[in-house]
Amino acid sequence: MAADLATHGILPRKTFSTKPALVDPNLVQHYWRGVIDGDGNFSKDGYDLKLCGDYEVVFAFQVFTLSLCPEVRAKVYKDENIFAFAVSKKTTICLIKTLYDNATVFLDRKFARAQQILRRDTSFGPVEEA
């Protein structure tokens, strides 16, 4: 089984060896939603979104984020033995809307937290209940 997984790029210590996938532009939000579901974190008491992992994947997420929100000043940084990229407030709301709007496949707890953040933020208009 390990050999089969390796043929699909799933290797031991994947956090340190993963490369960003080349994804059809029409599917890129689904790819990044999966990455966030796996290695991302919404803060419990704020509007922060953080992705941790291999430098290349985290950097690619920064590029994706900048394509949506060019004013973002956040940078990839070293967080112990991995890399991280964190955004807050307006950028988090923008990413949640991009990644989770009309989504049918997601990690339930991440989706619930994203919806909770959107409901708390009235400056971006009403949010439809899922």
C-alpha positions as a printed Julia matrix, in Angstrom:
130×3 Matrix{Float64}:
   0.0    0.0     0.0
   2.84   2.41    0.82
   4.29   1.93   -2.67
   0.9    2.68   -4.24
   0.53   5.84   -2.18
   4.05   6.93   -3.15
   3.11   6.76   -6.84
   0.5    9.45   -6.04
   2.98  11.67   -4.2
   1.97  10.63   -0.69
   5.25   9.98    1.07
   6.4    9.57    4.67
   6.73  12.88    6.52
   4.49  14.5     3.86
   4.52  17.83    5.7
   8.18  18.18    4.76
   8.06  16.8     1.22
   4.76  17.91   -0.32
   4.74  20.01   -3.46
   1.78  22.11   -4.61
  -0.4   20.39   -7.19
  -0.89  21.79  -10.66
  -4.65  22.23  -10.74
  -7.07  23.35  -13.42
  -7.87  27.04  -12.7
 -11.58  26.14  -12.48
 -10.82  23.76   -9.61
  -8.17  25.69   -7.68
 -10.52  26.8    -4.87
 -11.43  23.15   -4.25
  -7.75  22.18   -4.07
  -6.97  24.93   -1.54
 -10.08  24.11    0.5
  -8.75  20.56    0.82
  -5.32  21.84    1.84
  -6.87  24.15    4.47
  -9.11  21.32    5.69
  -5.99  19.2     6.19
  -3.29  21.6     7.34
  -5.08  24.88    8.03
  -6.42  26.4    11.21
  -9.09  29.0    11.95
  -8.45  30.72   15.28
 -10.98  29.9    17.98
 -11.66  33.47   19.06
 -10.81  35.65   16.1
 -10.73  35.95   12.35
  -7.33  34.39   11.72
  -6.57  31.69    9.16
  -3.21  29.93    9.22
  -1.73  27.29    6.93
   1.31  25.28    8.01
   3.44  22.88    6.02
   6.18  22.54    3.44
   7.58  25.84    2.18
   6.52  25.3    -1.45
   2.89  24.55   -0.56
   2.63  27.42    1.91
   4.25  29.81   -0.58
   1.82  28.67   -3.3
  -1.07  29.4    -0.92
   0.36  32.89   -0.36
   0.39  33.4    -4.15
  -3.23  32.17   -4.36
  -4.22  34.53   -1.54
  -2.49  37.48   -3.22
  -4.38  36.74   -6.44
  -7.61  37.32   -4.5
  -6.45  40.03   -2.11
  -3.45  41.86   -3.6
  -3.22  44.25   -0.64
  -2.19  41.45    1.76
   1.16  42.09    3.39
   1.48  38.71    5.12
   4.58  36.66    4.36
   5.53  33.01    4.69
   7.5   32.51    7.89
   9.34  29.72    9.69
   7.31  28.23   12.57
   9.62  25.84   14.42
  10.39  23.06   11.92
   7.71  23.97    9.34
   6.54  27.04    7.45
   3.37  29.04    7.96
   1.29  31.76    6.35
  -1.37  33.56    8.39
  -3.96  36.18    7.51
  -6.71  37.87    9.46
 -10.05  39.67    9.3
 -10.83  40.92    5.78
  -8.48  38.45    4.07
  -9.84  35.53    6.09
 -13.4   36.5     5.11
 -12.36  36.75    1.44
 -10.71  33.32    1.56
 -13.65  31.71    3.36
 -16.05  33.02    0.75
 -13.81  31.82   -2.09
 -13.09  28.4    -0.61
 -16.42  27.45    0.96
 -19.18  29.21   -1.04
 -21.24  26.56   -2.87
 -18.89  23.83   -1.61
 -20.31  20.34   -1.18
 -17.13  18.57   -0.03
 -15.32  19.83    3.06
 -14.26  18.89    6.56
 -17.38  19.51    8.65
 -15.62  21.18   11.59
 -13.65  23.55    9.33
 -16.8   24.45    7.41
 -18.69  25.08   10.65
 -15.9   27.36   11.93
 -15.81  29.25    8.6
 -19.58  29.78    8.76
 -19.31  30.94   12.37
 -16.72  33.55   11.35
 -18.93  34.77    8.51
 -21.99  35.06   10.77
 -20.01  37.14   13.27
 -18.84  39.57   10.62
 -21.71  41.82    9.57
 -19.59  44.17    7.46
 -19.6   41.66    4.59
 -23.37  41.21    4.33
 -25.65  38.34    5.31
 -24.57  34.74    5.07
 -26.96  32.03    3.93
 -27.24  29.11    6.3
 -25.9   25.79    5.02
